[in-house]
Amino acid sequence: MSKKESSDSASERKTLNAAEIGAVAHLYRGEVYRSTIWRTRLDTTTNWAVVTLGVALSISFASPDASPLPLVLVGVLIILFLMLEARRYRYFNVWRARARWLETHFYAPLLYDGDLHMEENWQKTLAHDYLKPRYHVGFLIAIGRRIRRNYLWILLIQSLAFIGKISVHPTPVSTLDEAMSRADVGPLPGELIIGIGLIYVLSWSAIAIWSYREDGARAQKRGTESSDSMG
């Protein structure tokens, strides 16, 4: 490498001019807007899950003789909404991570001491993310985060409603065998339905716990309080 090239590399700019700062500000506004739009889409799928569970509750508890089957079938729809929401969350996390990166490395240093600290090469990390965009979290991690935020409560309400239904309708249950017989769904015995329900809740709970530990490990590795930073 020539002396001139070495000199150019050594004198690499460590600041931004007024026009470039304005461009970065507009970039930040765009990322905040995109993250807001995708945040709204996340809320939409959660609302769908809540509404469908509410419909199932209304049908199953409409009368003492109503079947608990809707509370079982709604689980399929809840899983579908969870998968859709996890996919949307992976997109949302990209826009949020970029906006947060700009807040912590552009706006915070600018406001705190008037220095962008570009020698830390935060701008190159952001540029690389634009040149080679990718998801920042895996699909299972996204599922786990959405379960922890919203769906664990939805799943628990669904499970408790099913238990409550077979316990009190049409009359309060007196024996375990009677409860199991009320849980029968067509040719499927109640023991099988209860077993599937336990696997259903425990599986999603396990994913939520695993993702929580993974997020903690990611945050500790980066030395941050959150695992949602870029990288």
C-alpha positions as CSV (number, residue, x, y, z in Angstrom):
1,M,0.0,0.0,0.0
2,S,1.4,3.4,-1.0
3,K,2.1,6.2,1.5
4,K,-0.7,8.2,0.0
5,E,-3.2,5.4,0.6
6,S,-1.9,4.9,4.1
7,S,-2.3,8.6,4.8
8,D,-5.9,8.6,3.4
9,S,-6.8,5.7,5.6
10,A,-5.3,7.3,8.7
11,S,-7.1,10.6,8.0
12,E,-10.5,8.9,7.6
13,R,-13.3,11.2,8.6
14,K,-14.5,10.9,12.2
15,T,-17.4,13.4,12.0
16,L,-20.4,14.3,9.8
17,N,-21.2,17.6,8.2
18,A,-24.6,19.3,8.6
19,A,-26.1,17.8,5.5
20,E,-25.1,14.3,6.5
21,I,-26.4,14.8,10.1
22,G,-29.7,15.9,8.5
23,A,-29.8,12.8,6.3
24,V,-29.2,10.6,9.4
25,A,-32.0,12.4,11.2
26,H,-34.4,11.6,8.3
27,L,-33.2,8.0,8.3
28,Y,-34.0,7.7,12.0
29,R,-37.5,9.1,11.4
30,G,-38.0,6.5,8.7
31,E,-36.9,3.6,10.9
32,V,-39.2,4.8,13.8
33,Y,-42.1,5.0,11.3
34,R,-41.5,1.5,10.0
35,S,-41.2,0.1,13.6
36,T,-44.4,1.8,14.5
37,I,-46.3,0.3,11.6
38,W,-45.0,-3.2,12.4
39,R,-45.8,-2.7,16.1
40,T,-49.4,-2.0,15.0
41,R,-49.4,-5.2,13.0
42,L,-48.2,-7.1,16.1
43,D,-51.1,-5.7,18.1
44,T,-53.5,-6.8,15.4
45,T,-52.7,-10.5,15.6
46,T,-52.8,-10.4,19.4
47,N,-56.3,-8.8,19.1
48,W,-57.4,-11.6,16.8
49,A,-56.2,-14.2,19.3
50,V,-58.1,-12.5,22.1
51,V,-61.3,-12.1,20.1
52,T,-61.3,-15.7,19.0
53,L,-60.7,-16.9,22.5
54,G,-63.5,-14.7,23.7
55,V,-65.9,-16.2,21.1
56,A,-64.9,-19.7,22.2
57,L,-65.6,-18.8,25.8
58,S,-69.0,-17.4,24.9
59,I,-70.0,-20.5,23.0
60,S,-68.7,-23.0,25.6
61,F,-70.2,-21.1,28.6
62,A,-73.5,-20.2,26.8
63,S,-75.3,-23.0,28.6
64,P,-74.5,-25.8,31.0
65,D,-75.0,-28.4,28.2
66,A,-72.7,-26.5,25.8
67,S,-69.7,-28.5,24.6
68,P,-66.1,-27.6,25.7
69,L,-64.9,-28.4,22.2
70,P,-64.7,-24.8,21.0
71,L,-62.1,-24.2,23.8
72,V,-60.0,-27.0,22.3
73,L,-60.4,-26.0,18.6
74,V,-59.5,-22.4,19.3
75,G,-56.1,-23.6,20.3
76,V,-55.3,-24.2,16.6
77,L,-56.2,-20.6,15.8
78,I,-54.2,-19.3,18.7
79,I,-51.1,-21.2,17.4
80,L,-51.7,-19.8,13.9
81,F,-51.9,-16.2,15.2
82,L,-48.7,-16.9,17.3
83,M,-46.8,-18.0,14.2
84,L,-48.0,-15.0,12.2
85,E,-47.1,-12.7,15.0
86,A,-43.6,-14.2,15.5
87,R,-42.9,-13.7,11.8
88,R,-44.1,-10.1,12.0
89,Y,-42.0,-9.6,15.1
90,R,-38.8,-10.6,13.2
91,Y,-39.4,-7.7,10.8
92,F,-40.4,-5.3,13.6
93,N,-37.2,-6.2,15.5
94,V,-35.0,-5.1,12.5
95,W,-36.6,-1.6,12.3
96,R,-36.6,-1.2,16.1
97,A,-33.0,-2.3,16.5
98,R,-31.8,0.2,13.8
99,A,-33.8,3.0,15.5
100,R,-32.4,2.1,18.9
101,W,-28.9,1.9,17.5
102,L,-29.2,5.4,16.2
103,E,-30.6,6.6,19.5
104,T,-27.7,5.2,21.6
105,H,-24.8,5.9,19.2
106,F,-25.9,9.0,17.3
107,Y,-28.4,11.1,19.3
108,A,-27.2,10.2,22.9
109,P,-23.5,11.1,22.3
110,L,-24.6,14.2,20.3
111,L,-26.8,15.4,23.1
112,Y,-24.5,14.4,25.9
113,D,-21.2,15.8,24.8
114,G,-21.5,17.0,21.2
115,D,-19.3,14.2,19.9
116,L,-20.6,11.4,17.6
117,H,-17.7,9.1,18.6
118,M,-17.4,7.8,15.1
119,E,-14.0,6.3,16.0
120,E,-16.1,3.5,17.6
121,N,-17.3,2.6,14.1
122,W,-21.0,2.4,15.0
123,Q,-21.8,3.9,11.7
124,K,-20.1,1.0,9.9
125,T,-22.2,-1.5,11.8
126,L,-25.3,0.3,10.7
127,A,-24.1,0.6,7.1
128,H,-23.4,-3.2,7.0
129,D,-26.9,-3.9,8.2
130,Y,-28.3,-1.8,5.3
131,L,-25.9,-3.4,2.8
132,K,-26.7,-7.0,4.0
133,P,-30.1,-6.9,5.7
134,R,-31.0,-9.9,7.8
135,Y,-33.2,-10.9,10.7
136,H,-31.7,-10.2,14.1
137,V,-33.5,-13.0,15.9
138,G,-34.4,-16.6,15.0
139,F,-38.0,-17.8,14.6
140,L,-38.0,-19.7,17.9
141,I,-36.6,-16.7,19.8
142,A,-39.4,-14.6,18.2
143,I,-42.0,-17.1,19.3
144,G,-40.7,-17.2,22.8
145,R,-40.7,-13.4,23.1
146,R,-44.3,-13.1,21.9
147,I,-45.3,-15.9,24.3
148,R,-43.7,-14.0,27.2
149,R,-45.3,-10.7,26.2
150,N,-48.8,-11.8,25.5
151,Y,-49.6,-15.4,24.5
152,L,-48.7,-17.2,27.8
153,W,-51.6,-15.3,29.4
154,I,-53.9,-16.2,26.5
155,L,-52.9,-19.9,26.7
156,L,-53.4,-19.9,30.5
157,I,-56.9,-18.4,30.2
158,Q,-57.8,-20.9,27.6
159,S,-56.6,-23.8,29.7
160,L,-58.3,-22.5,32.9
161,A,-61.5,-22.0,31.0
162,F,-61.4,-25.6,29.8
163,I,-60.8,-26.9,33.3
164,G,-63.5,-24.7,34.6
165,K,-66.0,-25.8,32.0
166,I,-65.6,-29.5,32.7
167,S,-65.6,-28.8,36.4
168,V,-68.8,-27.0,36.8
169,H,-71.0,-27.8,33.7
170,P,-73.7,-29.1,33.8
171,T,-73.1,-29.8,37.5
172,P,-70.1,-29.5,39.7
173,V,-67.8,-32.5,39.1
174,S,-67.5,-35.0,42.0
175,T,-64.9,-37.5,40.8
176,L,-61.8,-37.5,38.6
177,D,-63.4,-40.2,36.4
178,E,-66.4,-37.9,35.8
179,A,-64.1,-35.0,34.9
180,M,-62.3,-37.2,32.4
181,S,-65.5,-38.4,30.8
182,R,-66.6,-34.8,30.3
183,A,-63.4,-34.0,28.5
184,D,-64.1,-36.7,25.9
185,V,-64.2,-35.3,22.3
186,G,-65.9,-37.7,20.0
187,P,-63.9,-41.0,19.9
188,L,-61.0,-39.3,21.7
189,P,-61.0,-40.1,25.5
190,G,-60.7,-37.3,28.0
191,E,-57.3,-38.6,29.2
192,L,-55.9,-38.1,25.8
193,I,-57.4,-34.6,25.5
194,I,-56.0,-33.6,28.9
195,G,-52.6,-35.0,28.0
196,I,-52.5,-33.1,24.8
197,G,-53.5,-29.9,26.7
198,L,-50.7,-30.4,29.2
199,I,-48.2,-30.9,26.4
200,Y,-49.7,-27.8,24.6
201,V,-49.1,-25.5,27.6
202,L,-45.8,-27.0,28.8
203,S,-44.3,-26.8,25.3
204,W,-45.1,-23.1,24.8
205,S,-43.9,-22.4,28.4
206,A,-40.6,-24.2,27.7
207,I,-40.0,-22.1,24.6
208,A,-40.7,-19.0,26.6
209,I,-38.3,-19.9,29.3
210,W,-35.6,-21.0,26.8
211,S,-35.9,-17.8,24.8
212,Y,-35.7,-15.8,28.1
213,R,-32.4,-17.5,28.9
214,E,-31.1,-17.0,25.4
215,D,-31.9,-13.3,25.5
216,G,-30.2,-13.0,28.8
217,A,-27.1,-14.7,27.4
218,R,-27.1,-12.5,24.3
219,A,-27.4,-9.4,26.4
220,Q,-24.6,-10.5,28.8
221,K,-22.3,-11.3,25.8
222,R,-22.8,-7.8,24.4
223,G,-22.6,-6.2,27.8
224,T,-26.0,-4.5,27.4
225,E,-29.3,-4.6,29.4
226,S,-31.2,-5.7,26.3
227,S,-30.6,-8.4,23.7
228,D,-32.4,-6.3,21.0
229,S,-29.3,-4.3,20.0
230,M,-27.8,-4.8,16.6
231,G,-25.4,-7.6,15.8
